[in-house]
């Protein structure tokens, strides 16, 4: 028996054991994590074999670990779901997990083409994840203001009203039976009442609300699955399983972007824009839409433009910047004409408004008493300084073949900000994969998979 197959069988058995303990009402088994960690260390030791008759390809550690990591990610998602939404007897996601842990070792025993085997493994993993998310959405209603805000704003828009002028978060909380104490507060203790997201956050969901969709989290689930499929389809073979693992195994994404209902559309749009980097209009329009969907994308956009500058030169970066800004402004234009002050105040409140301090970064040490809690302005200065340092490091990499600065780096400065919520960093692993120089397969337009090169004097390299 080959070492990859032995590891796969061991992981499958451990997964079933962990699921059985979860079904019995016990906590997740720590021994499961320890055993899997040891198994992964053993597998990472280089093998003398260059190929194997059975099992997964020996030529790449990433590919060998692919099915193992898929099982681990799916198991983590199912077990974590039971901590939030319980069920009597085996639930659909648990049954699908059993199918997954049985199917992958069976596939490894036969000479199935690698691409087909990989597709089946990823498909079963995403199916398990989808059932996990369905259970979460059905089992727990709206419980945070991040999802009721765009839902209520869409309803106001459909009623012919301006969400920025007429929105009231406390009224929205009452509309969706949410405890008003759960809405976001300012640092002075008063409750936030204005709409503080960019316009695409409600424009994109308005057609679904008009069609009768009563829970926006169904839309966000579809966006997450689309993100996994689109990014996975563009990935090189050895990276493909890791895309699914970065989504399914990331419990923060499941808790924040599915259970809580934070809009993930900005990540999908950023990924689409990056993977289409060699095509000016599709790429820049995608980034412009991302900027118009969530403020988190604002931190990513400059790094996108730095990558364009590194690959295609200054003029192309300026063109892309103009398209991004124009796209975002166009979506806000009707509301800027109707209520300019309300739009500016609402959209920029998360950045310059003193919301209550919260997060998992440096401010957490202040809130817990480990360090003094500094004034809001001090954390802002720290974040700006950190962003400047990271940007300078990105510029320093100009002309290297190791890829761009990495989309994930754009969000790192938020760790020292006044608010450093978990949701800000949930997609860092996926963004790190997408922006890696060797991640995407080469395309005819050169939009991904090519080393960085300057085309300052050869504008024909960029497809319109």
C-alpha positions in Angstrom: 0.0 0.0 0.0 1.4 3.4 -1.0 2.0 6.0 1.7 -0.6 8.5 0.2 -3.2 5.8 0.2 -2.4 4.7 3.7 -2.7 8.3 4.9 -6.0 8.7 3.1 -7.4 5.6 4.7 -6.3 6.7 8.1 -7.8 10.2 7.6 -11.1 8.6 6.5 -11.2 6.5 9.6 -10.4 9.4 11.9 -13.0 11.5 10.2 -15.7 8.8 10.7 -14.6 8.5 14.4 -14.8 12.2 14.9 -18.3 12.4 13.3 -19.5 9.5 15.4 -18.4 11.3 18.6 -20.1 14.4 17.4 -23.3 12.5 16.7 -23.1 11.1 20.2 -23.2 14.6 21.6 -19.5 14.8 22.6 -17.1 17.6 21.9 -14.6 17.3 18.9 -11.9 14.8 19.7 -8.5 16.5 20.3 -6.8 13.2 19.4 -8.2 13.6 15.9 -6.3 16.8 15.3 -3.1 15.5 16.8 -3.2 12.3 14.8 -3.9 14.1 11.6 -1.1 16.6 12.3 1.4 13.8 12.8 0.2 12.0 9.6 0.7 15.2 7.6 4.2 15.6 8.9 5.0 12.1 7.8 3.5 12.6 4.4 5.6 15.8 3.8 8.8 13.8 4.1 10.0 13.4 0.5 9.4 10.0 -1.0 11.9 8.2 -3.2 9.1 6.9 -5.4 8.5 9.1 -8.4 5.2 7.4 -9.1 2.8 4.8 -7.7 0.5 2.3 -9.3 -2.2 3.1 -6.8 -3.1 6.1 -4.8 -2.7 9.7 -5.6 0.3 11.1 -7.6 3.6 11.0 -5.8 5.2 13.8 -7.8 3.6 16.7 -5.8 3.2 17.0 -2.0 0.2 19.4 -2.6 -1.5 16.9 -4.9 -0.8 14.0 -2.5 -2.3 15.9 0.3 -5.3 17.1 -1.7 -7.8 14.4 -0.8 -6.6 14.2 2.8 -7.2 18.0 3.2 -10.6 17.8 1.5 -11.7 15.2 4.0 -10.4 17.2 6.9 -12.0 20.4 5.7 -15.4 18.7 5.2 -15.2 17.0 8.6 -14.4 20.3 10.3 -17.3 22.0 8.6 -19.8 19.3 9.6 -18.6 19.0 13.2 -18.7 22.8 13.6 -22.2 22.9 12.2 -23.4 20.6 14.9 -22.1 23.0 17.5 -24.5 25.7 16.1 -27.4 23.7 14.7 -28.1 20.2 16.1 -30.1 17.5 14.5 -31.8 14.3 15.6 -30.0 11.5 14.0 -27.7 11.8 10.9 -28.3 14.9 8.9 -27.9 15.2 5.1 -24.4 16.8 5.4 -23.3 14.0 7.7 -24.4 11.4 5.3 -22.7 13.2 2.4 -19.5 13.3 4.5 -19.7 9.5 4.9 -20.0 9.3 1.1 -16.9 11.5 0.7 -14.7 9.6 3.2 -15.7 6.3 1.5 -15.4 7.5 -2.1 -12.0 9.0 -2.0 -10.1 5.9 -0.8 -12.1 3.8 -3.3 -11.1 6.1 -6.1 -7.5 5.9 -5.1 -7.5 2.1 -5.5 -8.4 2.3 -9.2 -6.7 3.8 -12.2 -9.1 6.7 -12.5 -7.8 9.7 -14.5 -6.3 12.3 -12.1 -8.5 15.1 -13.3 -11.7 13.1 -13.1 -10.7 11.8 -9.6 -10.0 15.4 -8.5 -13.2 16.7 -9.9 -15.2 14.0 -8.1 -13.4 14.7 -4.8 -13.9 18.5 -5.0 -17.6 18.0 -6.1 -18.4 15.8 -3.1 -16.6 18.2 -0.7 -18.5 21.2 -2.1 -21.8 19.2 -1.9 -21.1 18.4 1.8 -20.3 22.1 2.4 -23.5 23.2 0.7 -25.5 20.9 2.9 -23.7 22.3 6.0 -24.7 25.8 5.0 -28.3 24.8 4.2 -28.6 23.4 7.7 -27.2 26.6 9.2 -29.5 28.9 7.2 -32.6 26.8 7.9 -31.7 26.3 11.6 -30.9 29.8 12.6 -32.6 33.0 11.5 -31.1 36.5 11.0 -29.2 37.4 14.2 -26.7 40.2 13.2 -27.2 43.6 11.6 -24.8 42.9 8.7 -27.5 41.0 6.8 -30.6 42.9 7.9 -29.2 46.2 6.6 -28.9 45.3 2.9 -32.1 43.4 3.1 -34.0 46.4 4.4 -32.2 48.8 2.1 -33.3 46.7 -0.9 -36.9 46.8 0.3 -36.7 50.6 0.6 -35.2 50.8 -2.9 -38.0 48.7 -4.3 -40.5 50.9 -2.6 -39.1 53.9 -4.5 -37.2 55.3 -1.5 -33.5 56.3 -1.1 -31.8 53.8 1.4 -29.2 56.3 2.4 -31.8 59.0 3.2 -34.6 56.8 4.6 -32.8 53.9 6.2 -33.0 53.4 10.0 -31.1 50.4 11.4 -33.2 50.3 14.5 -36.3 50.2 12.4 -34.7 47.4 10.3 -33.9 45.5 13.5 -37.6 45.7 14.5 -38.6 44.6 11.0 -36.5 41.4 11.3 -37.1 40.9 15.0 -33.5 41.5 16.0 -32.6 42.7 19.5 -31.8 46.4 19.0 -28.9 45.9 21.5 -27.2 43.6 18.9 -26.8 46.4 16.3 -23.4 48.1 15.9 -22.7 51.0 18.3 -20.5 54.0 18.1 -17.7 54.4 20.6 -19.8 56.8 22.7 -22.4 54.1 23.2 -25.1 55.4 20.8 -26.5 53.0 18.2 -25.7 53.2 14.5 -28.8 54.0 12.5 -27.6 55.1 9.1 -26.8 52.7 6.1 -23.0 52.3 6.2 -22.3 50.1 3.2 -21.6 50.9 -0.5 -24.6 50.9 -2.9 -23.9 47.6 -4.7 -24.6 45.8 -1.4 -28.3 46.4 -1.8 -28.5 46.9 -5.6 -27.2 43.4 -6.2 -29.8 41.7 -3.9 -32.8 43.9 -4.8 -33.9 41.7 -7.8 -33.9 38.7 -5.5 -35.8 40.5 -2.8 -38.3 41.6 -5.4 -38.6 37.9 -6.5 -39.6 36.9 -3.0 -36.3 35.7 -1.5 -36.8 36.0 2.2 -33.2 35.2 3.3 -30.2 36.9 1.6 -27.9 34.1 3.0 -29.1 31.8 0.2 -27.7 34.3 -2.3 -24.4 34.6 -0.4 -24.1 30.8 -0.3 -24.4 30.7 -4.1 -21.7 33.4 -4.3 -19.3 31.3 -2.1 -19.9 28.2 -4.2 -19.4 30.2 -7.4 -16.1 31.6 -5.9 -14.9 28.0 -5.3 -15.8 26.8 -8.7 -14.5 29.9 -10.7 -11.2 30.1 -8.8 -10.8 26.4 -8.8 -11.4 26.1 -12.5 -8.6 28.6 -13.2 -6.1 27.0 -10.8 -3.3 24.7 -11.8 -3.9 21.1 -10.9 -1.8 21.0 -7.8 -3.6 24.1 -6.4 -7.2 23.1 -7.2 -8.0 21.1 -4.1 -6.5 23.8 -1.9 -9.0 26.3 -3.2 -11.8 24.2 -1.9 -10.0 23.5 1.3 -9.4 27.3 1.8 -13.2 27.8 1.6 -14.7 24.7 3.2 -12.2 24.3 6.0 -12.2 28.0 7.0 -14.8 28.0 9.8 -14.7 31.8 10.0 -16.0 32.0 6.5 -18.9 29.7 7.3 -19.7 31.4 10.6 -19.4 35.0 9.3 -20.4 34.9 5.6 -23.0 32.1 5.8 -24.4 31.9 9.3 -24.1 35.7 10.1 -24.8 36.7 6.5 -22.0 39.1 5.6 -22.0 39.8 1.9 -19.0 37.9 0.2 -19.6 39.4 -3.3 -16.5 41.7 -3.0 -14.2 38.6 -2.7 -15.7 37.0 -5.8 -15.3 40.2 -7.8 -11.8 40.8 -6.6 -10.8 37.2 -7.6 -12.4 37.6 -11.0 -10.6 40.9 -11.5 -7.3 39.5 -10.6 -7.6 36.3 -12.7 -8.6 38.5 -15.7 -5.6 40.8 -15.1 -4.6 40.8 -18.8 -7.9 42.1 -20.0 -8.4 45.8 -19.2 -12.1 46.2 -19.1 -13.4 43.0 -17.5 -10.7 43.1 -14.9 -11.1 46.8 -14.0 -14.9 46.6 -14.1 -14.8 43.7 -11.6 -12.6 45.7 -9.2 -14.8 48.7 -9.6 -17.9 46.6 -8.7 -16.0 45.1 -5.7 -15.2 48.7 -4.5 -18.9 49.5 -4.9 -19.9 46.4 -2.8 -17.8 46.5 0.4 -15.3 48.8 2.0 -12.9 45.9 2.5 -12.2 45.9 -1.2 -10.9 49.5 -0.9 -7.8 48.2 0.8 -7.3 45.6 -1.9 -7.8 48.0 -4.9 -4.4 49.8 -4.5 -2.6 46.5 -4.5 -4.4 45.5 -7.7 -3.3 48.7 -9.3 0.3 48.0 -8.1 0.2 44.7 -9.8 -1.1 46.3 -13.0 1.8 48.8 -12.7 4.3 46.0 -12.3 3.0 44.0 -15.2 1.8 46.6 -17.7 3.3 49.9 -16.7 2.2 53.3 -15.4 -0.2 54.3 -18.2 -2.2 51.1 -17.9 -2.4 51.4 -14.1 -3.8 54.9 -14.5 -6.4 53.7 -17.1 -7.5 50.9 -14.7 -7.7 53.3 -11.8 -10.0 55.6 -13.8 -12.3 52.6 -14.7 -12.4 51.4 -11.1 -13.3 54.8 -9.8 -15.8 55.6 -12.5 -17.6 52.2 -12.1 -17.9 52.7 -8.3 -19.1 56.3 -8.7 -21.6 55.4 -11.4 -23.4 53.0 -9.1 -23.6 55.7 -6.4 -24.5 58.6 -8.7 -28.3 58.5 -8.3 -28.0 58.5 -4.5 -25.3 61.2 -4.6 -27.6 63.4 -6.5 -30.5 62.7 -4.1 -28.8 62.8 -0.8 -25.0 63.5 -1.1 -24.3 64.1 2.6 -26.1 60.9 3.7 -24.2 58.8 1.1 -20.8 60.2 2.1 -21.5 60.0 5.8 -22.8 56.4 5.5 -20.2 54.9 3.2 -17.3 56.4 5.0 -18.5 55.8 8.6 -16.7 52.5 9.0 -13.4 54.2 8.1 -13.6 57.6 9.8 -16.5 57.2 12.1 -15.6 56.2 15.6 -17.5 52.9 15.8 -17.1 50.8 19.0 -13.7 49.1 19.2 -13.8 45.4 18.4 -11.8 42.7 16.7 -9.1 40.0 16.9 -6.1 42.2 16.4 -4.1 44.7 18.5 -7.3 46.3 19.9 -8.3 43.0 21.5 -5.3 43.3 23.8 -6.5 46.7 24.8 -10.1 45.6 25.4 -8.9 42.6 27.5 -6.6 44.8 29.6 -3.4 43.2 28.5 -2.3 46.5 27.0 -3.7 50.0 27.5 -6.6 50.8 25.1 -5.3 53.6 23.0 -7.5 56.4 21.5 -9.2 55.8 18.2 -6.8 58.1 16.4 -3.8 56.2 17.6 -5.0 52.9 16.0 -5.8 54.8 12.8 -2.3 56.1 12.6 -0.9 52.7 13.3 -3.0 51.2 10.5 -2.1 53.9 8.0 1.6 53.5 8.8 1.3 49.7 8.5 -0.4 50.1 5.1 2.3 52.4 3.9 5.0 49.9 4.9 3.3 47.1 3.2 2.8 49.2 0.0 6.5 50.1 0.0 7.4 46.5 0.3 5.1 45.8 -2.7 6.8 48.5 -4.8 10.2 47.1 -3.8 9.2 43.8 -5.5 8.7 45.4 -8.9 10.3 43.4 -11.6 10.6 40.2 -9.7 9.4 36.8 -11.0 7.9 35.8 -7.7 4.6 37.4 -8.3 2.9 40.5 -7.0 2.7 41.7 -3.5 -0.2 39.3 -2.8 -3.7 40.4 -2.3 -3.6 39.0 1.2 -1.0 41.6 2.3 -3.5 44.4 1.6 -5.6 43.4 4.6 -2.7 42.8 7.0 -2.7 46.5 8.3 -6.2 46.1 9.5 -4.8 43.9 12.3 -3.7 47.0 14.1 -6.8 49.1 13.3 -9.5 50.2 15.8 -11.7 47.5 14.3 -10.2 44.3 13.2 -13.1 41.9 12.9 -12.7 38.3 12.0 -14.6 38.8 8.7 -11.9 41.1 7.5 -9.3 38.3 7.4 -11.4 35.3 6.6 -10.5 35.2 2.9 -6.8 35.9 3.4 -5.8 32.3 2.6 -7.8 32.2 -0.5 -6.6 35.6 -1.7 -3.0 34.5 -1.0 -3.6 31.5 -3.3 -5.2 33.6 -6.1 -2.4 36.2 -6.1 0.4 33.6 -6.1 2.5 33.8 -9.3 2.2 30.1 -10.0 -1.5 29.7 -9.1 -3.4 30.2 -12.3 -3.2 28.3 -15.6 -1.8 30.3 -18.5 -4.4 31.8 -20.8 -4.3 33.2 -24.3 -4.6 36.8 -23.0 -1.8 36.3 -20.5 -4.2 37.3 -17.7 -2.7 34.8 -15.3 0.1 32.3 -14.9 2.7 34.5 -16.5 5.7 36.1 -14.8 5.6 39.8 -14.1 6.7 41.8 -17.0 6.5 45.5 -17.9 4.7 46.5 -21.1 5.0 50.2 -20.6 6.1 50.5 -24.2 4.0 47.7 -25.6 0.3 48.6 -24.9 -0.8 45.9 -27.4 0.0 43.3 -24.7 -3.1 44.3 -22.8 -6.4 43.1 -24.3 -9.3 45.5 -24.3 
